[in-house]
Amino acid sequence: MPVSKSFEERLHKSLPQIIEKFGTPFHIYDGPGIHDTLRDMKETFRLRNLSFKEFYAVKALPKPAIMEIIKDEQCGFDCSSIPELRLARNAGAKPEDIMFTANNVKKGEFREALDHGGCIMNLDGIEYIPKLEALCREITRPFPELICFRLNPGTRKTGDSVNSIIGNPVDAKYGVPIEDIVEAYRAIQKIAEQQTNQDRKKQRYGLHTMVCSNDRDYTHMVATYRLLLEVAAQLKKELGIELEFVNVGGGLGIPYRPGDTAFDLKAFADECYKLTMAFAQEHGYAPAIFMESGRYVTGPHGVLINRVINVFKKYKNYVGIEVAMPALMRVGMYPTSAYHHCILLNPDGSPIEEGSRPIIKVTIVGSICENCDVLARDVEMPEPREGDLIMTCDTGAHGSAMCFNYNGRERIQELLEGFYGNVRRICRAETYDDLDIRHQGLEGQEHRLKVSNN
Ligand SMILES: Cc1ncc(COP(=O)(O)O)c(C=O)c1O
């Protein structure tokens, strides 16, 4: 698409000034656009009288300035690591604004999740129950009051099998197998019974799953919600548990290609309404609906701006830009599925006038010593010239977050356009010193060992 018309129009006007001040390359994010998407999500569910909360998947764009927007919109944060937990807490997230969804979890990560009042603990397996219990005892903390399990639906998989993030669930490392899910909650009930702390309120529960990625078919998400409600019904019947929420995960797709249809959130919410009403009628209560989208919230609200530095021909036409994969690795990493629309602009950021240049097929490449260092393969565009700009769309999620330093390439700066034309740098470019610092200060004995060879 996919950059919104409003952001594109603003950029056409503001790019010359932004480039003069900040130089290129950069990612730039559309603050008002992110606000609008979050408001639209909340309003969509509110209008259907559904209790809903978005927990933004911090991994998609882990920047303090972005977290502020999420917080402003009273959304929560889905965190999967210590840095993500810290970012969320630094943004002012309260314990129940944080869903800790990690896998292959280290003890230190649980420790961090339990600190500062804790958070919603989403366990990825039954094996973590005794470990978490032991840790709570060791650090004299009550067992978390609100526990959730990530469900692996196994052969009862829902949704699109091609695009699924966990592939075939029976081959996935994630979640509690559906056959074990009742036992997982039963184990928590047992722990809760043993909690002697008088102040402790009753044990509370949620249920989570995440079975797809970048899926624009809302019916797949409906199938996921339906499955979670089926498990909720089973938990009520077998254990008397009433879940506070079911979390359908992230994975909502966005239209990366021109002509792609968007995820139909309203149709999804309509179906959720019907399923929720039927569930409430049968079971006398209904859990809230949680989501943890990353891509859907920020993906369309970011673009990457690059200067064309070389135009060359081998067996194909190549456009060499300042940075490709180290600023956006998705196209290189998923050669058959990922696409980011690239728009050629005049050197001052204005649009290329239609018909003013021949249309040619180009591959847009960066400078690292890997042939997969591309932003676009064999795409048609007006013939680029050195000095032009390339705007790569939809870089607001899983873009800068996946940056890397191969070939000693420094990560690039990131800017945020706020309201009333205010643009600010929210993350500076890395410098050589940033890369070198980890090689410095290693003279002390704590960095040395004399091994004995016998
Ligand atoms: C557990 C979990 N939740 C949420 C997300 C966010 O996914 P998306 O950005 O596609 O919505 C991911 C992505 O990897 C994930 O692993």
The ligand as an ORCA input file, in Angstrom:
! r2SCAN-3c Opt
* xyz 0 1
  C       3.863    -14.285     20.899
  C       3.752    -13.219     19.865
  N       2.800    -12.271     20.011
  C       2.654    -11.271     19.126
  C       3.483    -11.172     18.025
  C       3.267    -10.022     17.092
  O       2.987    -10.444     15.808
  P       2.484     -9.401     14.715
  O       3.461     -8.282     14.716
  O       2.503    -10.176     13.433
  O       1.123     -8.969     15.113
  C       4.492    -12.131     17.815
  C       5.383    -12.033     16.674
  O       6.347    -12.722     16.482
  C       4.625    -13.189     18.768
  O       5.568    -14.120     18.632
*
